Amino acid sequence: MLHSLVMVYLDDVDSVFEKAKAADAKVEYEPMDMPYGRREFGVRDIDGNLWCFAKKLATD
């Protein structure tokens, strides 16, 4: 079975996460600041595809 990864960039990762969680999304990982400069979280859809929602973090 083939699966996909979809990356969606948005402004407010945490509020979208709360909405996804309230809708009983299958959470793979909660929002966190990644070492590669993004705040992101991941959920799976009913077909097993991974959806990552992220915001680029400000760099100095």
Secondary structure, DSSP 8 states (H G I E B T S, - for coil): ----EEEEE-S-HHHHHHHHHHTT-EEEEEEEE-TTSEEEEEEE-TTS-EEEEEEE----
